[in-house]
Amino acid sequence: MTMTSVREALRDAIAEEMRLNPDVFLIGEEVGEYEGAYKVSQGLLAEFGSKRVVDTPITEAGFTGLAIGAAMGGLYPIVEFMTWNFAFQAMDQIINSAAKTHYMSGSKINIPIVFRGPNGSALQVGAQHSHDLSSLFSNIPGLIVVSPYDSSDAKGLLKSAIRDPNPVIFLENEILYGESSEVPEIDYTIPIGSASIKLSGNDITITSFSRGVGIALAAAKVLKEKQINAEVIDLRSLRPLDIKTVIDSVKKTNRLVCLEEGWVSSGIGAEVTSAILEQAFFYLDAPPKRVTAEDVPLPYSSNLEKYSLPNKDTVVEKCLSLFNLNVVNN
C-alpha cells in the first residue's frame, strides 16, 4: 500500500489503462500542454503524445460529440470537463447521444466512454461552478454514475469505468484532489454498483458519497463520544445504487440519515430513503432523515457558502433527533 493523493490516483488509473489499451485516449480543455486544470493529467502528454492526450478549444458540445463519435467507432475516450457545470453545454450530446444510443440501436452500438471532472462545491467558485449534478445524471437511463471519496476508490472505480462498455459519469471533487490515502500497489479494479462500509456501527446508519463521506466520518466521531456507534456507508456508485448494503445496515441499526451536498428535492437521499421505506420499513425505529445543502444556488460569500453546505454538526443533530424521537414515542 502506498499513500497517494486522489489527484495522483486518478492520473495513475488513466495512465495504466492507456498502457493496457491503445484505443484509450484523453480529451478536454488543457489536458495536454498544461497537464490538466487540476494537474490530473500530469505527465500523460509526455508519455503518450498529442494523438492520445488531446487539447481542445473551449467547446464542450464540440469535443463531447467528437468523443462520442469516436466511442461509436470502437475507441475508448476519457472526456475531462474542467468543471462538471461546464457539461451543461454538452447535455444534449451526453443524454441524447451517449446515454440512449445503445438502446435505440437495438444493442448494436456500444458507447465505451468516461466523462470525468470536478463536481459540486469547492471554495468560493460561485453558484455557476458549484452545482452538484449527482442526482441529475442518476435520473438518466443508459448512464452509469459514480462518485468516489478516497484515493483507492478513485483509482479502482476509474479503471472499471474506462473498461466498461457503457457511458460512465465520473464525479470527482476539487477539494478532495489533494487528500491522500492508501492505495494498493497491485493492478486492481473496484466493481461498479458496490457500496463501501467506511465505519462499522450498530446504532445508526449514515449514507453519503464523495466529499460527504468525510463529513459523515467526522460526525460519527462526535456521536461516538455520546455513546452512539454510527455505521458510515460510502455509496460511491449512484447508478446503479447498492441499496442492499444500506438495507442490511438499517436492519442492524434501525435508523438512517442520508447526507449529500446536493439539494433536497429529488436527491440521492430521497432515492435511498424511498428504497428503505419500501423494502425495510418494519426495521425502522424512527423516520429516516436527510441532510442536504440549503435550497439556494451556492453563494460566493465564504460565510454564506459555509452556512449553505452540510456540516458535521448538522449531521450529528439529525442523528440525535432520531434517538430523541424514539424515546418520546416509547
For each residue, the residues with C-beta under 8 A, 3 or more apart:
1: 182 183 184 185
2: 182 183 185
3: 180 181 182 183
4: 8 9 12 151 155 180 181 182 183
5: 8 9 151 177 178 179 180
6: 9 10 148 150 151 154 172 176 177 178 179 180
7: 10 11 38 39 40 177 178
8: 4 5 11 12 151
9: 4 5 6 12 13 151 152 154 155 158 183
10: 6 7 13 14 40 116 154 155 158 172
11: 7 8 14 15 40 41 42 43 44
12: 4 8 9 15 16 155 183
13: 9 10 16 17 154 155 156 158 159 162
14: 10 11 17 18 24 26 40 41 44 78 158 162
15: 11 12 18 19 43 44 47
16: 12 13 19 20 159 187
17: 13 14 20 21 24 76 159 162 163
18: 14 15 21 22 24 25 26 44 47 48 52
19: 15 16
20: 16 17 24
21: 17 18 24 76 162
22: 18
23: 74 75 76
24: 14 17 18 20 21 52 75 76 77 78 162
25: 18 48 51 52 53 54 70 75 76 77 78
26: 14 18 31 41 44 52 53 54 77 78 80
27: 31 54 56 63 66 67 77 78 79 80
28: 31 54 55 56 63 79 80 81 82 117
29: 37 55 56 57 58 63 80 82
30: 33 34 35 36 37 55 82
31: 26 27 28 34 35 36 41 44 45 53 54 55 80
32: 35 41 44 45 50 53 54 55
33: 30 45 55
34: 30 31 37 55
35: 30 31 32 39 41 42 43 44 45
36: 30 31 39 40 41 42 80
37: 29 30 34 82
38: 7 118 174 177
39: 7 35 36 42
40: 7 10 11 14 36 80 177
41: 11 14 26 31 32 35 36 44 45 53 80
42: 11 35 36 39
43: 11 15 35 46 47
44: 11 14 15 18 26 31 32 35 41 47 48 53
45: 31 32 33 35 41 48 49 50 53
46: 43
47: 15 18 43 44
48: 18 25 44 45 51 52 53
49: 45 52 53
50: 32 45 53 54 55
51: 25 48 54
52: 18 24 25 26 48 49
53: 25 26 31 32 41 44 45 48 49 50
54: 25 26 27 28 31 32 50 51 63
55: 28 29 30 31 32 33 34 50
56: 27 28 29 59 62 63
57: 29 62 63
58: 29
59: 56 62 63 89
60: 63 64 81 86 87 89 90
61: 64 65 89 90 92 93
62: 56 57 59 65 66
63: 27 28 29 54 56 57 59 60 66 67 79
64: 60 61 67 68 79 87 90 93 94 115
65: 61 62 68 69 90 93 97
66: 27 62 63 69 70
67: 27 63 64 70 71 77 79 113
68: 64 65 71 72 77 93 97 98 101 111 113
69: 65 66 72 73
70: 25 66 67 73 75 77
71: 67 68 74 75 76 77 98 110 111 112 113 167
72: 68 69 101 109 111
73: 69 70
74: 23 71
75: 23 24 25 70 71 112
76: 17 21 23 24 25 71 112 113 162
77: 24 25 26 27 67 68 70 71 113 114
78: 14 24 25 26 27 113 114 116 162
79: 27 28 63 64 67 113 114 115 116
80: 26 27 28 29 31 36 40 41 116 117
81: 28 60 84 86 87 90 115 116 117
82: 28 29 30 37 86 117 118
83: 86 117 118 119 125 129 174
84: 81 87 117 118 119 120 131 133 171
85: 88 128 129 130 131 133
86: 60 81 82 83 89 90 117
87: 60 64 81 84 90 91 94 115 117 133
88: 85 91
89: 59 60 61 86
90: 60 61 64 65 81 86 87 93 94
91: 87 88 94 95
92: 61 95 96 97
93: 61 64 65 68 90 96 97 98
94: 64 87 90 91 97 98 99 115 143 167 169
95: 91 92 98 99 100 140 143
96: 92 93 99 100
97: 65 68 92 93 94 100 101 111
98: 68 71 93 94 95 101 111 113 115 142 143 167
99: 94 95 96 140 141 142 143 167
100: 95 96 97 103 104 142
101: 68 72 97 98 104 105 109 111 142
102: 105 107 109 110 111 142 166
103: 100 107 141 142
104: 100 101
105: 101 102 108 109
106:
107: 102 103
108: 105
109: 72 101 102 105
110: 71 102 165 166
111: 68 71 72 97 98 101 102 165 166 167
112: 71 75 76 163 164 165 166 167
113: 67 68 71 76 77 78 79 98 167 168
114: 77 78 79 158 161 162 167 168 170
115: 64 79 81 87 94 98 167 168 169 170
116: 10 78 79 80 81 158 161 170 171 172
117: 28 80 81 82 83 84 86 87 170 172
118: 38 82 83 84 122 172 173 174 177
119: 83 84 132 133 134 147 171 172 173 210
120: 84 130 131 132 133 134 171 173 210 211 261 262
121: 125 130 132 173 175 211 261 293 298 305 309
122: 118 125 129 130 173 174 175
123: 175 302 305
124: 300 301 302 305
125: 83 121 122 129 130 174 300
126: 129 130 298 300
127: 130 131 297 298 299 300
128: 85 131
129: 83 85 122 125 126
130: 85 120 121 122 125 126 127 297 298
131: 84 85 120 127 128 297 298
132: 119 120 121 135 260 261 262 263 293
133: 84 85 87 119 120 136 137 169 171
134: 119 120 137 138 145 147 171 209 210 238 260 262 267 268
135: 132 138 139 260 262 263 266 267 268 270 271
136: 133 139 140
137: 133 134 140 143 145 169 171 238 239
138: 134 135 143 145 238 239 241 268 271
139: 135 136 266
140: 95 99 136 137 143 239
141: 99 103
142: 98 99 100 101 102 103 166 167
143: 94 95 98 99 137 138 140 166 167 168 169 239
144: 161 164 166 167 168 169 192 237 239 240
145: 134 137 138 168 169 171 237 238 239
146: 157 161 168 169 170 171 192 236 237 238
147: 119 134 170 171 172 173 209 210 235 236 238
148: 6 153 154 157 158 172 210 236
149: 153 154 176 198 209 210 211 213 214 234 236
150: 6 153 154 179 181 213
151: 4 5 6 8 9 154 155 179 180 181 182 183
152: 9 155 156 181 182 183 184 190
153: 148 149 150 156 157 190 196 234 236
154: 6 9 10 13 148 149 150 151 157 158 172
155: 4 9 10 12 13 151 152 158 159 183 188
156: 13 152 153 159 160 188 189 190
157: 146 148 153 154 160 161 170 189 190 192 236 237
158: 9 10 13 14 114 116 148 154 155 161 162 170
159: 13 16 17 155 156 162 163 188 189 190
160: 156 157 163 164 189 190 191 192
161: 114 116 144 146 157 158 164 168 170 192
162: 13 14 17 21 24 76 78 114 158 159
163: 17 112 159 160 189
164: 112 144 160 161 168 192
165: 110 111 112
166: 102 110 111 112 142 143 144
167: 71 94 98 99 111 112 113 114 115 142 143 144
168: 113 114 115 143 144 145 146 161 164 192
169: 94 115 133 137 143 144 145 146
170: 114 115 116 117 146 147 157 158 161
171: 84 116 119 120 133 134 137 145 146 147 210 238
172: 6 10 116 117 118 119 147 148 154 176 177 210
173: 118 119 120 121 122 147 176 177 210 211
174: 38 83 118 122 125 177
175: 121 122 123 178 179 211
176: 6 149 172 173 179 210 211
177: 5 6 7 38 40 118 172 173 174
178: 5 6 7 175
179: 5 6 150 151 175 176 214
180: 3 4 5 6 151
181: 3 4 150 151 152
182: 1 2 3 4 151 152
183: 1 2 3 4 9 12 151 152 155
184: 1 152 188
185: 1 2
186:
187: 16
188: 155 156 159 184
189: 156 157 159 160 163
190: 152 153 156 157 159 160 194 236
191: 160 194
192: 144 146 157 160 161 164 168 237 240
193: 237 240 241 242
194: 190 191 236 237 242 245
195: 207 233 234 235 236 237 242 245 246
196: 153 233 234 236
197: 200 231 232 233 234 245 249
198: 149 213 216 217 232 233 234
199: 217 220 230 231 232
200: 197 231
201: 204 205 220 229 230 231 232 253
202: 229 231 252 253
203: 223 228 229 230 253 255
204: 201 223 228 229 230 231 253 255 256 257 319 322 323
205: 201 230 231 233 246 249 250 252 253 255 256 257
206: 216 219 220 230 231 232 233 256 257 258 259 315 319
207: 195 216 232 233 235 246 256 257 258 259 269 272
208: 212 213 215 216 232 233 234 235 258 259 260
209: 134 147 149 212 213 234 235 236 238 260 268
210: 119 120 134 147 148 149 171 172 173 176 213 261
211: 120 121 149 173 175 176 214 215 261
212: 208 209 215 216 259 260 261 310
213: 149 150 198 208 209 210 216 217 232 234
214: 149 179 211 217 218
215: 208 211 212 218 219 259 310 311 312 315
216: 198 206 207 208 212 213 219 220 230 232 259 315
217: 198 199 213 214 220 221 232
218: 214 215 221 222 312
219: 206 215 216 222 223 230 312 313 315 316 319
220: 199 201 206 216 217 223 224 230 232
221: 217 218 224 225
222: 218 219 225 226 312 316
223: 203 204 219 220 226 228 229 230 316 319 320
224: 220 221 227 228 229 230
225: 221 222
226: 222 223 320
227: 224
228: 203 204 223 224 319 320 323
229: 201 202 203 204 223 224
230: 199 201 203 204 205 206 216 219 220 223 224 319
231: 197 199 200 201 202 204 205 206 249 252 253
232: 197 198 199 201 206 207 208 213 216 217 220
233: 195 196 197 198 205 206 207 208 245 246 249
234: 149 153 195 196 197 198 208 209 213
235: 147 195 207 208 209 238 241 242 246 268 272
236: 146 147 148 149 153 157 190 194 195 196 209
237: 144 145 146 157 192 193 194 195 240 241 242
238: 134 137 138 145 146 147 171 209 235 241 268
239: 137 138 140 143 144 145
240: 144 192 193 237
241: 138 193 235 237 238 271 272 275
242: 193 194 195 235 237 245 246
243: 246 247 272 275 276 279
244: 247 248
245: 194 195 197 233 242 248 249
246: 195 205 207 233 235 242 243 249 250 256 272 275 276
247: 243 244 250 251 275 276 279 280
248: 244 245 251 252
249: 197 205 231 233 245 246 252 253
250: 205 246 247 253 254 255 256 276 280 283 284
251: 247 248 254 280 283
252: 202 205 231 248 249
253: 201 202 203 204 205 231 249 250 256
254: 250 251 283 284 285 286
255: 203 204 205 250 284 285 286 288 319 322 323 326
256: 204 205 206 207 246 250 253 272 273 276 284 288 289
257: 204 205 206 207 288 289 290 291 315 318 319 322
258: 206 207 208 268 269 272 273 288 289 290 291
259: 206 207 208 212 215 216 269 290 291 292 310 315
260: 132 134 135 208 209 212 267 268 269 290 291 292 293 310
261: 120 121 132 210 211 212 292 293 309 310
262: 120 132 134 135 267 268 292 293
263: 132 135 267 292 293 295
264: 267 269 270 290 292 295
265: 270 295
266: 135 139 270
267: 134 135 260 262 263 264 270 271 290 292
268: 134 135 138 209 235 238 258 260 262 271 272
269: 207 258 259 260 264 272 273 290 291 292
270: 135 264 265 266 267 273 274 290
271: 135 138 241 267 268 274 275
272: 207 235 241 243 246 256 258 268 269 275 276 288
273: 256 258 269 270 276 277 288 290
274: 270 271 277 278
275: 241 243 246 247 271 272 278 279
276: 243 246 247 250 256 272 273 279 280 281 284 288
277: 273 274 280 281 284 288
278: 274 275 281
279: 243 247 275 276
280: 247 250 251 276 277 283 284
281: 276 277 278 284
282:
283: 250 251 254 280
284: 250 254 255 256 276 277 280 281 287 288
285: 254 255 322 326
286: 254 255 322 323 325 326 329
287: 284 322 325
288: 255 256 257 258 272 273 276 277 284
289: 256 257 258 318 319 321 322
290: 257 258 259 260 264 267 269 270 273
291: 257 258 259 260 269 310 314 315 318
292: 259 260 261 262 263 264 267 269 295 310
293: 121 132 260 261 262 263 298 308 309 310
294: 307 308 309
295: 263 264 265 292
296: 299 308
297: 127 130 131
298: 121 126 127 130 131 293 305 308 309
299: 127 296 304 305 308
300: 124 125 126 127 304 305
301: 124 304 305
302: 123 124 305 306
303: 306 307
304: 299 300 301 307 308
305: 121 123 124 298 299 300 301 302 308 309
306: 302 303 309 311
307: 294 303 304
308: 293 294 296 298 299 304 305
309: 121 261 293 294 298 305 306
310: 212 215 259 260 261 291 292 293 314 315
311: 215 306 314 315
312: 215 218 219 222 315 316
313: 219 316 317
314: 291 310 311 317 318
315: 206 215 216 219 257 259 291 310 311 312 318 319
316: 219 222 223 312 313 319 320
317: 313 314 320 321
318: 257 289 291 314 315 321 322
319: 204 206 219 223 228 230 255 257 289 315 316 322 323
320: 223 226 228 316 317 323 324
321: 289 317 318 324 325
322: 204 255 257 285 286 287 289 318 319 325 326
323: 204 228 255 286 319 320 326 327
324: 320 321 327 328
325: 286 287 321 322 328 329
326: 255 285 286 322 323 329 330
327: 323 324 330
328: 324 325
329: 286 325 326
330: 326 327
